C-alpha cells in the first residue's frame, strides 16, 4: 500500500486593536484571519464599561474600522493563495 504524505500549510494572521478614548483603553478587538476562512469573526472585550456607555458611537466607528482592516488583510491572503 502506497502512502500519499504531503505537507499542507495555511497562513493565518492575528489582528488586535484597542478603542482608546482620552488615553484610556475602552474596548479591545481581536480576530484571526486565514485565506481558507469565508468569514472572520471579531471578538470585542469591553475594558471600561462607563467609558463605553459614554462613547458608544466612537467605539462602534473603531469596530467598523477594525473590521475593514481585517477584510483588507484576508483579501490579501486570498489573493496570495489564488482564491
C-alpha angles and dihedrals in degrees: 000000000000118000119220104207119172133163112241120191137180130197119228134176129205114214122193131179142165133216104225122193119187090342095309124113108236105170134009121212127197140171140163117224134196136164093244093060116094091199134017121210122214123220116214121194118188109220099177114028096189093053089043092054091047094047106033094134093054093044090051090051088052090049090052091048090049090051091051090051090050091049091051091051095048090047088055092049091050092049092050090052093043096246 
